[in-house]
Amino acid sequence: MKVTTAGPTFPTLRLRSFTASISAIALILSASPLAAQTLDNSIPRGLPTDPYGTTGAVGMSAAGAGVAGDSYGRPSQSGVAPVSEAYRPVSIGGTSSSTDAATAHVGPNGILDTGALHIKPAAPGEFESWVRDVTGRKLKRYGSDLLIAGARDFAVPAQTTIPPDYALNVGDTVSISLMGSIDGSVDLEIDRDGNIFLPNVGPVSLIGVHYRDIKDRIAAAIGRQYRGYDVSVSIKRLRGVRVYVTGFANNPGAYSVNSLSTLVNAVLAAGGPSAGGSFRSVKLYRNGAEVADFDLYQLLRKGDRSLDPLIQNEDVLFIPPVGKQVAVIGSVNEEAIYETREGESLADMLALAGGPTNVADPSRLILYRLDDQDTVGSRQIDRAMANSEHAEAGDIIQILPQGTLIHSLDKQQAIVRIEGEVNKPGNYYVPPNTPLSKVLEMAGGLTPRAYVYGTRFVRESVRSQQRRSFLEAVEQMEIALSAAPLTGDRLMDAGERKAQIESARDFLEKLRQKEPDGRLILELPSESSALPDNLPLENNDRIVIPPRVDTVGVFGAVYRPASFLMNTNRPLHVKDFVQQAGGPIRGADKANIFVVRANGSVLTRKRGAMDAAVLPGDTVFVPIKTQSSSVWAKIRDISQIVFQFGLSAAAIAAIN
């Protein structure tokens, strides 16, 4: 008759409990066929998984799903997981007995709780501040945003798969399950001698045994006493190890991490290198000897962690002082401050910066070197020679863009847009130096209603130049406004002066928001029927040819602003149309009446606008007289500046 024992699973093994229950275990096992299989009756009787010798079947624990096999190393036939499924995620928790500040914040999984420690970020170094002052760019050290205390991507997760070559050590917890002729499970922690103790089997040394080999080691030990069973072995919990992060770490100290942690994990726990610490060298010392020197750039820039070593208890990590630093700016994929190692060239620094962008100048770079600041200042270096030029401490490397360079017209391919009174309006892609006549031919020529004199020719390069000049003029007016309180009428009330100055500032602010239209005035006779043939076109030119309109508009400070149909029977002048609009009102500024022609030009009264013959499409403006004061006198001529840069007449009328 086969007898099986039953009882709870005990997580630890106590020798005194085992000794106290020898008699009970012997009585139970005397009727079991297993007793006949023991070779020496002097060996204490008991189950390896039941140190207290309780009766009944021992239940399988959840920790028992691990490495399985029988006492002879054959694959299990009883449904226990085979060797190929042994490497499953397990908890890697564990705590240290240390009571230092770091280990006081170890989380439930044995990982340092850096949030609880309030780890400070690395302060900018002197070189960072100097680069900011010199270049005007706020550059950071490369890697400072990646190796930070809150970046848990580098931390070992709470549940992880143990690699087959993991070597067991003191503090690891091994879960053992038996099925077949003996049933039961137990969790045993490797003691300080590197052993676990199994009743009726004795101590089994597991220190240094690889994870892939622990099943064979335990199965062989149990097989010396029992037959006809299957054994499943796994690691339920890994130990915690304490390491020391020293040198130029952002937060040096002792840290408790799990035994699967690597050098990078420990450096992360310490917040990475400080402003004076190196990213290119982290040294690992074990038992007083250097065993590894890891370059963090290998991981951060190349994604290579193959040389990142596992750390062991009482290891010391030392972060040396920062090496030579250079700044890389301009058209590169990542502007930053980079640390260079001995023998690295300017080309190596460009590679660390991710290389040049697509619009970078491929032929040269600009080098600013400390030794040159009192002589040549900067040097232009051929990109092909960058490999032979060693990087020096304090270098600033600049890659110039070429995508923003304005090339000569001889090299500009152009997309030209033509609209209005042509037979085939549209966008046309033309080679460099294509004349306007060629595009008109491609567009099918002009229609009979085309008003050539009123052609609107807009050019982006003209718009850009107008914008710069216009802002300079506004700034000059702002300076004049600032000087107005010093040169103004001393008899004016202070409150009134302040109100006028505020109004003038609002006026200038509105003026800043106006955009020049980039219109190019074509000097053509009013009766012209053809555009200039030899005018070379530029990219993004826009040509709008309007239909002829026989109207004249009169707007502003008149009694009846309107558009009037021209009388072709007799010639009329500007003053005639002003009178048709009822004439100027009492508040009109008669001295500054002006006319905006259909071609975009402006004719003022001082140049004989009132007596000039009207042309189709003319627009006459009668401005309102502003208050005569020293403040407004400083900016009264601002409308003339606006006229020079081609702003629309409606915008001018709104300002005045």
C-alpha positions as CSV (number, residue, x, y, z in Angstrom):
1,M,0.0,0.0,0.0
2,K,1.4,3.4,-1.0
3,V,1.2,6.1,1.5
4,T,1.5,9.8,0.7
5,T,1.9,12.6,3.1
6,A,-0.1,15.8,3.1
7,G,0.6,19.2,4.8
8,P,1.3,22.8,4.2
9,T,4.2,24.2,2.3
10,F,6.8,25.8,4.5
11,P,9.0,28.6,3.1
12,T,12.0,28.0,5.3
13,L,13.8,25.1,6.8
14,R,14.6,24.8,10.5
15,L,16.9,22.1,11.8
16,R,15.5,22.0,15.3
17,S,11.9,21.3,14.0
18,F,13.3,18.6,11.7
19,T,15.0,16.9,14.6
20,A,12.0,17.1,16.9
21,S,9.8,15.3,14.3
22,I,12.1,12.4,13.3
23,S,10.0,9.8,15.1
24,A,6.7,10.8,13.5
25,I,8.3,10.8,10.1
26,A,9.8,7.4,10.6
27,L,6.4,5.9,11.5
28,I,4.8,7.3,8.4
29,L,7.6,6.2,6.1
30,S,7.9,2.7,7.5
31,A,4.9,1.6,5.5
32,S,6.0,3.3,2.3
33,P,7.8,1.5,-0.5
34,L,10.2,4.5,-0.4
35,A,11.6,3.2,2.8
36,A,12.9,0.1,1.1
37,Q,14.7,2.3,-1.4
38,T,16.9,4.0,1.3
39,L,20.3,2.5,1.4
40,D,21.3,3.5,5.0
41,N,18.8,3.1,7.9
42,S,21.1,5.4,9.9
43,I,20.1,8.4,7.7
44,P,17.3,10.5,9.3
45,R,13.9,9.8,7.7
46,G,11.8,12.6,6.2
47,L,10.6,14.3,3.0
48,P,13.0,16.9,1.4
49,T,10.0,19.2,1.0
50,D,8.4,18.6,4.5
51,P,10.9,19.6,7.3
52,Y,8.2,19.3,10.0
53,G,7.1,15.8,9.0
54,T,3.3,16.5,8.8
55,T,1.1,13.9,7.4
56,G,-1.0,14.0,4.3
57,A,-0.4,15.1,0.7
58,V,1.9,18.1,0.4
59,G,0.2,20.6,-2.0
60,M,2.0,22.1,-5.0
61,S,2.8,25.8,-4.6
62,A,2.6,28.3,-7.5
63,A,6.3,28.6,-7.2
64,G,6.8,25.1,-8.4
65,A,6.5,25.8,-12.1
66,G,10.1,25.7,-13.0
67,V,12.9,23.4,-14.2
68,A,11.5,19.8,-14.3
69,G,13.0,16.4,-14.6
70,D,13.3,13.0,-12.8
71,S,16.2,11.8,-10.6
72,Y,18.0,10.5,-13.6
73,G,17.8,13.8,-15.5
74,R,15.1,12.5,-18.0
75,P,12.4,14.8,-19.2
76,S,9.2,14.8,-17.0
77,Q,6.3,12.7,-18.1
78,S,3.9,14.1,-15.5
79,G,2.9,17.4,-17.0
80,V,5.5,19.5,-15.3
81,A,7.0,22.3,-17.5
82,P,10.0,21.1,-19.6
83,V,13.4,22.7,-19.6
84,S,12.6,24.9,-22.6
85,E,9.8,26.6,-20.6
86,A,11.8,27.1,-17.5
87,Y,12.9,30.7,-17.9
88,R,9.8,32.5,-16.8
89,P,9.4,35.9,-15.3
90,V,10.0,35.9,-11.5
91,S,10.0,38.5,-8.8
92,I,13.4,40.1,-8.3
93,G,12.7,41.7,-5.0
94,G,14.9,41.7,-2.0
95,T,16.1,44.1,0.6
96,S,19.3,45.0,2.2
97,S,20.0,45.2,5.9
98,S,21.7,48.5,5.3
99,T,20.0,51.4,7.0
100,D,21.8,54.2,5.0
101,A,19.8,56.9,3.3
102,A,19.7,55.2,0.0
103,T,18.5,51.8,1.2
104,A,15.9,53.4,3.4
105,H,13.9,54.1,0.3
106,V,14.1,50.7,-1.4
107,G,10.7,49.7,-2.9
108,P,8.9,46.4,-2.5
109,N,10.7,44.9,-5.4
110,G,14.2,45.8,-4.2
111,I,14.6,48.8,-6.5
112,L,15.7,52.1,-5.2
113,D,12.8,54.6,-4.9
114,T,14.5,57.6,-6.4
115,G,11.3,59.6,-6.2
116,A,11.3,59.2,-2.4
117,L,14.9,60.4,-2.3
118,H,14.2,63.6,-4.2
119,I,17.3,63.2,-6.2
120,K,18.4,66.5,-7.6
121,P,19.1,67.1,-11.3
122,A,22.6,67.9,-12.4
123,A,23.4,71.6,-12.3
124,P,24.8,73.2,-15.5
125,G,28.6,73.2,-15.6
126,E,30.9,76.2,-16.4
127,F,31.4,75.1,-20.0
128,E,27.7,75.0,-20.6
129,S,27.4,78.6,-19.2
130,W,30.3,79.7,-21.4
131,V,28.9,78.2,-24.5
132,R,25.5,79.9,-23.8
133,D,27.2,83.2,-23.5
134,V,29.3,82.8,-26.6
135,T,26.8,81.2,-29.0
136,G,23.5,82.5,-27.6
137,R,22.2,78.9,-27.5
138,K,21.2,77.1,-24.4
139,L,23.0,73.8,-25.0
140,K,22.9,70.8,-22.6
141,R,25.4,68.0,-22.2
142,Y,24.4,65.1,-24.4
143,G,22.9,62.4,-22.2
144,S,21.8,64.7,-19.3
145,D,18.2,64.3,-20.4
146,L,18.4,60.6,-20.8
147,L,20.2,59.4,-17.7
148,I,17.9,61.1,-15.2
149,A,16.5,59.8,-11.9
150,G,13.0,59.6,-13.2
151,A,13.9,57.6,-16.4
152,R,12.8,54.2,-15.3
153,D,13.3,52.7,-18.8
154,F,16.8,51.6,-17.8
155,A,15.7,50.0,-14.5
156,V,15.2,46.2,-14.3
157,P,11.4,45.6,-14.1
158,A,9.8,44.1,-11.1
159,Q,9.1,40.9,-13.0
160,T,11.8,39.7,-15.4
161,T,13.1,36.6,-17.1
162,I,16.2,35.2,-15.5
163,P,18.9,34.5,-18.1
164,P,20.2,30.9,-18.2
165,D,23.7,31.9,-17.3
166,Y,22.7,33.7,-14.1
167,A,24.9,32.6,-11.2
168,L,23.1,32.0,-7.9
169,N,24.4,33.6,-4.8
170,V,23.7,34.2,-1.2
171,G,20.1,35.4,-0.6
172,D,18.5,34.0,-3.7
173,T,15.3,32.0,-3.0
174,V,14.9,28.6,-4.8
175,S,11.5,27.0,-5.2
176,I,11.6,23.1,-5.3
177,S,8.5,21.0,-6.2
178,L,8.4,17.2,-6.2
179,M,5.7,15.0,-7.9
180,G,5.3,11.3,-8.2
181,S,6.3,8.9,-5.4
182,I,6.8,12.0,-3.2
183,D,4.7,15.2,-3.4
184,G,5.4,18.6,-2.0
185,S,7.0,22.0,-2.5
186,V,9.3,24.3,-0.5
187,D,11.0,27.7,-0.9
188,L,14.6,27.8,0.4
189,E,16.9,30.7,0.7
190,I,20.6,30.2,0.0
191,D,22.4,30.7,3.3
192,R,25.7,32.5,3.9
193,D,27.6,29.3,3.2
194,G,26.0,29.1,-0.3
195,N,23.9,26.1,0.6
196,I,20.3,25.1,1.0
197,F,19.4,22.3,3.4
198,L,17.0,19.5,2.4
199,P,15.8,17.0,5.1
200,N,17.0,13.4,4.5
201,V,19.3,14.8,1.8
202,G,21.5,17.3,3.6
203,P,23.1,20.5,2.4
204,V,23.2,21.2,-1.4
205,S,25.7,23.8,-2.5
206,L,24.2,26.2,-5.1
207,I,26.5,29.2,-4.9
208,G,27.9,30.0,-8.3
209,V,25.6,27.5,-10.0
210,H,24.1,28.8,-13.3
211,Y,20.4,28.9,-13.5
212,R,20.3,26.4,-16.3
213,D,22.1,23.9,-14.1
214,I,20.2,24.1,-10.8
215,K,17.7,21.4,-11.7
216,D,20.5,18.9,-12.4
217,R,22.3,19.8,-9.1
218,I,19.2,19.4,-6.9
219,A,17.8,16.3,-8.8
220,A,21.2,14.6,-8.3
221,A,21.2,15.3,-4.6
222,I,17.7,14.1,-4.0
223,G,18.3,11.1,-6.3
224,R,20.8,9.7,-3.8
225,Q,17.9,8.9,-1.5
226,Y,14.7,8.5,-3.6
227,R,13.4,7.1,-6.9
228,G,10.4,7.5,-9.1
229,Y,9.8,11.2,-8.7
230,D,9.8,14.3,-10.8
231,V,11.5,17.5,-9.6
232,S,10.7,21.1,-10.7
233,V,13.2,23.9,-9.6
234,S,12.9,27.6,-10.2
235,I,14.1,30.8,-8.7
236,K,11.3,32.6,-6.8
237,R,13.1,35.6,-5.6
238,L,16.5,37.2,-6.3
239,R,18.6,38.7,-3.6
240,G,19.3,42.4,-3.3
241,V,22.9,43.7,-3.6
242,R,24.5,46.8,-2.3
243,V,26.8,48.8,-4.5
244,Y,28.7,52.1,-4.0
245,V,28.5,54.8,-6.7
246,T,31.4,57.2,-6.1
247,G,33.3,59.9,-7.8
248,F,31.6,62.6,-9.8
249,A,28.1,61.1,-9.6
250,N,25.1,63.4,-9.4
251,N,24.1,61.7,-6.1
252,P,26.9,59.5,-4.8
253,G,26.3,56.9,-2.1
254,A,25.4,53.3,-1.3
255,Y,22.5,51.9,-3.3
256,S,20.5,48.6,-3.0
257,V,19.6,47.1,-6.3
258,N,18.6,43.7,-7.4
259,S,21.1,41.1,-8.5
260,L,20.2,41.4,-12.2
261,S,21.1,45.0,-12.2
262,T,24.0,46.2,-14.4
263,L,26.4,49.1,-14.2
264,V,23.9,51.3,-16.1
265,N,21.1,50.6,-13.6
266,A,23.3,51.6,-10.7
267,V,24.5,54.8,-12.5
268,L,20.8,55.6,-13.1
269,A,20.0,55.1,-9.5
270,A,22.6,57.7,-8.6
271,G,21.1,60.2,-11.1
272,G,23.9,59.9,-13.7
273,P,27.2,61.8,-13.8
274,S,27.2,65.3,-12.3
275,A,28.3,68.4,-14.3
276,G,31.9,67.5,-13.6
277,G,31.5,63.8,-14.2
278,S,32.3,61.8,-17.3
279,F,29.8,60.1,-19.6
280,R,32.6,58.4,-21.5
281,S,34.0,56.4,-18.6
282,V,32.4,54.6,-15.7
283,K,34.8,52.2,-13.9
284,L,33.7,49.1,-12.0
285,Y,35.9,47.9,-9.2
286,R,35.5,44.4,-7.6
287,N,37.7,43.3,-4.7
288,G,40.0,46.3,-5.3
289,A,40.6,45.5,-9.0
290,E,39.1,47.2,-12.0
291,V,37.0,44.8,-14.0
292,A,35.2,47.1,-16.5
293,D,35.3,50.6,-18.0
294,F,32.0,51.4,-19.7
295,D,31.3,54.2,-22.1
296,L,27.8,55.5,-21.6
297,Y,27.8,56.9,-25.2
298,Q,27.9,53.3,-26.5
299,L,24.4,52.9,-25.0
300,L,23.0,56.3,-25.5
301,R,24.1,56.9,-29.1
302,K,24.6,53.4,-30.5
303,G,22.2,51.4,-28.4
304,D,25.0,48.9,-27.6
305,R,24.7,47.4,-24.1
306,S,26.7,44.2,-24.8
307,L,29.6,45.4,-22.6
308,D,27.3,46.6,-19.7
309,P,28.4,44.3,-16.9
310,L,26.2,42.7,-14.2
311,I,27.1,44.1,-10.7
312,Q,27.7,42.1,-7.6
313,N,27.4,42.8,-3.9
314,E,29.9,45.4,-2.6
315,D,30.9,46.4,-6.1
316,V,32.2,50.0,-6.4
317,L,31.4,52.2,-9.4
318,F,33.6,55.2,-9.9
319,I,32.7,58.1,-12.3
320,P,35.9,60.0,-13.2
321,P,36.1,63.7,-13.9
322,V,34.7,64.9,-17.3
323,G,37.1,64.8,-20.2
324,K,37.4,67.3,-23.0
325,Q,34.2,68.9,-24.0
326,V,33.2,70.4,-27.4
327,A,30.0,72.1,-28.5
328,V,28.4,71.2,-31.9
329,I,25.9,73.7,-33.3
330,G,24.2,74.6,-36.6
331,S,22.7,72.2,-39.1
332,V,23.2,69.0,-37.2
333,N,20.6,66.5,-36.0
334,E,21.3,67.2,-32.3
335,E,22.9,70.4,-31.0
336,A,24.6,69.7,-27.7
337,I,27.8,69.6,-25.7
338,Y,29.7,66.4,-26.3
339,E,32.6,64.8,-24.4
340,T,35.5,63.6,-26.4
341,R,38.0,60.9,-25.7
342,E,41.7,61.0,-26.6
343,G,42.3,60.8,-30.3
344,E,38.8,61.6,-31.5
345,S,38.5,64.0,-34.4
346,L,36.1,66.7,-35.4
347,A,34.4,64.1,-37.7
348,D,33.8,61.9,-34.6
349,M,32.1,64.8,-32.9
350,L,29.8,65.4,-35.9
351,A,28.9,61.7,-35.8
352,L,28.0,62.0,-32.1
353,A,25.8,64.9,-33.0
354,G,23.9,62.6,-35.4
355,G,25.6,63.9,-38.5
356,P,24.6,66.9,-40.6
357,T,21.0,67.6,-41.6
358,N,19.7,67.4,-45.1
359,V,20.2,71.2,-45.7
360,A,23.7,71.3,-44.2
361,D,26.6,72.6,-46.2
362,P,28.4,69.4,-47.3
363,S,31.8,71.0,-48.0
364,R,32.9,72.8,-44.9
365,L,32.5,73.5,-41.2
366,I,33.5,76.5,-39.0
367,L,35.8,75.8,-36.0
368,Y,36.0,78.2,-33.1
369,R,39.0,77.2,-31.0
370,L,40.1,78.8,-27.7
371,D,43.7,79.2,-29.0
372,D,42.4,81.2,-32.0
373,Q,40.1,83.6,-30.2
374,D,42.8,86.3,-29.9
375,T,44.1,85.7,-33.5
376,V,42.0,84.5,-36.4
377,G,38.9,84.0,-34.3
378,S,37.5,81.1,-36.4
379,R,38.7,78.8,-39.1
380,Q,36.9,77.3,-42.1
381,I,37.8,73.6,-42.4
382,D,37.1,71.4,-45.4
383,R,34.7,68.6,-44.3
384,A,37.1,66.1,-46.0
385,M,39.8,67.2,-43.6
386,A,37.7,66.9,-40.4
387,N,39.0,63.3,-39.8
388,S,42.5,64.5,-39.5
389,E,41.8,67.4,-37.1
390,H,41.7,66.4,-33.5
391,A,39.0,67.8,-31.3
392,E,40.3,70.0,-28.5
393,A,38.8,71.1,-25.2
394,G,36.6,74.1,-25.6
395,D,36.0,73.7,-29.4
396,I,32.8,75.0,-30.9
397,I,32.0,73.3,-34.2
398,Q,29.4,74.9,-36.5
399,I,27.8,73.4,-39.6
400,L,26.4,76.1,-41.8
401,P,23.1,75.5,-43.7
402,Q,22.9,75.7,-47.4
403,G,19.2,75.2,-47.8
404,T,18.6,78.8,-46.7
405,L,21.2,80.3,-49.0
406,I,19.9,82.6,-51.8
407,H,21.5,81.4,-55.0
408,S,22.0,83.6,-58.1
409,L,19.2,83.8,-60.6
410,D,21.3,81.8,-63.0
411,K,20.8,78.7,-60.7
412,Q,17.2,79.3,-59.6
413,Q,14.5,77.0,-61.0
414,A,11.2,78.9,-60.7
415,I,7.6,78.3,-60.1
416,V,5.6,81.2,-61.5
417,R,1.9,81.8,-60.9
418,I,0.0,83.8,-63.5
419,E,-3.7,84.7,-63.0
420,G,-6.4,87.0,-64.4
421,E,-6.8,88.0,-68.0
422,V,-4.7,85.3,-69.7
423,N,-6.1,82.4,-71.7
424,K,-4.5,79.6,-69.5
425,P,-3.9,80.9,-66.0
426,G,-2.0,78.6,-63.6
427,N,1.4,77.7,-62.1
428,Y,4.3,77.2,-64.5
429,Y,7.7,75.5,-63.7
430,V,10.4,77.2,-65.7
431,P,14.2,77.0,-65.9
432,P,16.4,79.8,-64.6
433,N,16.4,83.2,-66.3
434,T,13.1,82.5,-68.0
435,P,11.7,85.9,-69.3
436,L,8.2,87.1,-68.6
437,S,7.3,86.9,-72.3
438,K,7.9,83.1,-72.2
439,V,5.5,82.5,-69.3
440,L,2.9,84.7,-71.1
441,E,3.3,82.5,-74.1
442,M,2.9,79.4,-72.0
443,A,-0.3,80.9,-70.5
444,G,-1.8,81.5,-74.0
445,G,-1.3,85.2,-74.1
446,L,-3.5,88.1,-72.9
447,T,-7.3,88.4,-73.3
448,P,-8.9,91.4,-75.0
449,R,-10.0,92.8,-71.6
450,A,-6.5,92.7,-70.0
451,Y,-5.5,96.0,-68.3
452,V,-1.8,95.7,-68.6
453,Y,-1.1,99.0,-66.7
454,G,-2.9,97.6,-63.6
455,T,-0.8,94.4,-63.5
456,R,0.0,93.3,-60.0
457,F,3.5,91.8,-59.9
458,V,4.4,90.3,-56.5
459,R,7.9,89.0,-55.7
460,E,8.9,87.3,-52.5
461,S,12.4,88.8,-52.4
462,V,10.9,92.3,-52.7
463,R,8.5,91.5,-49.9
464,S,11.3,90.4,-47.6
465,Q,13.3,93.5,-48.4
466,Q,10.3,95.7,-47.8
467,R,9.6,94.1,-44.5
468,R,13.1,94.7,-43.2
469,S,13.2,98.3,-44.3
470,F,9.6,98.9,-43.0
471,L,10.5,97.7,-39.5
472,E,13.6,99.8,-39.5
473,A,11.5,102.9,-40.3
474,V,9.0,102.0,-37.5
475,E,11.9,101.7,-35.0
476,Q,13.1,105.1,-36.0
477,M,9.6,106.5,-35.4
478,E,9.6,104.8,-32.0
479,I,12.9,106.5,-31.1
480,A,11.4,109.8,-32.2
481,L,8.3,109.1,-30.0
482,S,10.5,108.3,-27.0
483,A,12.2,111.7,-27.4
484,A,8.9,113.6,-27.8
485,P,8.4,114.2,-24.0
486,L,11.9,115.9,-23.9
487,T,11.3,118.2,-26.8
488,G,7.5,118.8,-26.6
489,D,5.4,121.8,-25.7
490,R,6.0,122.6,-22.1
491,L,2.6,124.3,-21.7
492,M,0.7,121.0,-22.6
493,D,-1.1,119.3,-19.7
494,A,0.8,116.3,-18.5
495,G,-2.3,114.1,-18.7
496,E,-3.0,115.1,-22.3
497,R,0.7,114.5,-23.2
498,K,0.6,111.0,-21.7
499,A,-2.7,110.2,-23.6
500,Q,-1.1,111.4,-26.9
501,I,2.0,109.3,-26.3
502,E,-0.1,106.2,-25.5
503,S,-2.2,106.8,-28.7
504,A,1.0,107.1,-30.7
505,R,2.4,103.9,-29.3
506,D,-0.8,102.1,-30.2
507,F,-0.5,103.5,-33.7
508,L,3.1,102.2,-34.0
509,E,2.0,98.8,-32.7
510,K,-0.7,98.5,-35.3
511,L,1.8,99.6,-37.9
512,R,4.1,96.7,-36.9
513,Q,1.4,94.3,-37.6
514,K,1.0,95.5,-41.2
515,E,2.7,93.3,-43.9
516,P,4.2,94.8,-47.1
517,D,2.7,93.2,-50.1
518,G,6.0,92.8,-52.1
519,R,4.5,94.5,-55.1
520,L,7.0,95.4,-57.9
521,I,5.9,98.6,-59.7
522,L,6.1,98.2,-63.4
523,E,6.9,101.5,-65.2
524,L,4.5,101.2,-68.1
525,P,2.4,103.7,-70.0
526,S,-1.2,103.8,-69.0
527,E,-2.2,102.7,-72.5
528,S,0.3,99.9,-72.7
529,S,-0.9,96.6,-74.2
530,A,2.1,94.4,-73.5
531,L,4.2,93.5,-70.4
532,P,8.0,93.8,-70.4
533,D,9.4,91.0,-72.5
534,N,12.9,90.6,-71.0
535,L,12.0,90.7,-67.3
536,P,13.6,87.6,-65.7
537,L,11.4,85.7,-63.4
538,E,12.2,84.4,-59.9
539,N,10.8,81.5,-57.9
540,N,7.3,82.2,-56.4
541,D,6.7,85.2,-58.6
542,R,2.9,86.0,-58.8
543,I,1.5,87.9,-61.7
544,V,-2.2,89.1,-61.7
545,I,-3.5,90.9,-64.8
546,P,-6.8,92.6,-64.0
547,P,-9.6,93.5,-66.4
548,R,-9.9,97.1,-67.3
549,V,-12.3,99.1,-65.0
550,D,-13.3,102.6,-66.0
551,T,-14.0,103.8,-62.5
552,V,-12.3,106.2,-60.1
553,G,-12.7,105.8,-56.3
554,V,-12.8,108.7,-53.8
555,F,-12.6,107.7,-50.1
556,G,-11.7,109.2,-46.8
557,A,-12.7,112.6,-45.4
558,V,-15.3,113.5,-48.1
559,Y,-19.0,113.9,-47.8
560,R,-19.9,111.0,-50.2
561,P,-17.2,108.4,-50.6
562,A,-17.9,106.3,-53.7
563,S,-16.6,105.0,-57.0
564,F,-17.4,107.1,-60.1
565,L,-17.6,106.0,-63.7
566,M,-15.2,107.9,-65.9
567,N,-16.6,110.1,-68.6
568,T,-14.8,109.3,-71.8
569,N,-16.2,112.4,-73.6
570,R,-14.0,114.9,-71.8
571,P,-10.9,114.6,-69.7
572,L,-11.3,115.0,-66.0
573,H,-8.8,115.7,-63.2
574,V,-8.5,114.4,-59.6
575,K,-10.0,117.5,-58.1
576,D,-13.1,117.0,-60.3
577,F,-13.8,113.6,-58.8
578,V,-13.2,115.0,-55.3
579,Q,-15.8,117.6,-55.9
580,Q,-18.2,114.9,-57.2
581,A,-17.8,113.2,-53.8
582,G,-19.0,116.4,-52.2
583,G,-15.5,117.8,-51.5
584,P,-13.5,117.6,-48.3
585,I,-15.2,117.8,-44.9
586,R,-14.2,120.3,-42.3
587,G,-11.8,117.9,-40.6
588,A,-10.0,116.9,-43.8
589,D,-6.3,117.3,-44.3
590,K,-6.5,118.9,-47.8
591,A,-2.7,119.4,-48.0
592,N,-2.1,115.7,-47.9
593,I,-4.6,114.3,-50.5
594,F,-3.0,111.5,-52.5
595,V,-3.8,109.2,-55.4
596,V,-3.0,105.5,-55.6
597,R,-2.6,104.5,-59.2
598,A,-3.7,101.1,-60.6
599,N,-0.1,100.1,-61.1
600,G,0.6,100.7,-57.4
601,S,2.4,104.0,-57.5
602,V,1.4,106.9,-55.3
603,L,0.9,110.5,-56.4
604,T,0.7,113.2,-53.7
605,R,-0.7,116.7,-53.8
606,K,2.7,118.2,-53.5
607,R,3.5,116.4,-56.8
608,G,0.4,117.9,-58.5
609,A,-2.1,115.1,-57.7
610,M,-5.1,117.5,-57.7
611,D,-4.4,118.7,-61.3
612,A,-3.4,115.3,-62.6
613,A,-5.6,113.5,-65.2
614,V,-7.3,110.5,-63.7
615,L,-6.6,107.0,-65.0
616,P,-8.8,103.9,-65.0
617,G,-8.5,102.3,-61.6
618,D,-7.3,105.3,-59.7
619,T,-8.2,105.6,-56.0
620,V,-8.2,109.1,-54.3
621,F,-7.7,109.4,-50.5
622,V,-8.5,112.4,-48.5
623,P,-7.0,111.9,-45.0
624,I,-8.3,113.3,-41.7
625,K,-6.3,116.1,-40.2
626,T,-4.6,115.0,-37.0
627,Q,-4.2,117.1,-33.9
628,S,-1.2,119.5,-34.3
629,S,1.1,118.6,-31.4
630,S,4.7,118.0,-30.9
631,V,4.1,114.3,-30.4
632,W,2.2,113.7,-33.5
633,A,4.5,115.9,-35.5
634,K,7.3,113.4,-34.8
635,I,5.4,110.7,-36.7
636,R,3.2,112.7,-39.1
637,D,5.3,111.5,-42.1
638,I,4.8,107.9,-41.3
639,S,2.2,107.5,-44.1
640,Q,4.9,108.4,-46.6
641,I,7.0,105.5,-45.3
642,V,4.0,103.2,-45.8
643,F,3.6,104.4,-49.4
644,Q,7.2,103.6,-50.2
645,F,6.8,99.9,-49.2
646,G,3.6,99.2,-51.1
647,L,1.0,98.8,-48.4
648,S,-2.5,98.7,-49.6
649,A,-4.4,102.0,-49.8
650,A,-7.2,100.6,-47.6
651,A,-4.7,99.9,-44.8
652,I,-3.3,103.5,-45.1
653,A,-6.8,104.9,-44.9
654,A,-7.5,102.8,-41.8
655,I,-4.3,104.1,-40.1
656,N,-5.1,107.7,-40.8
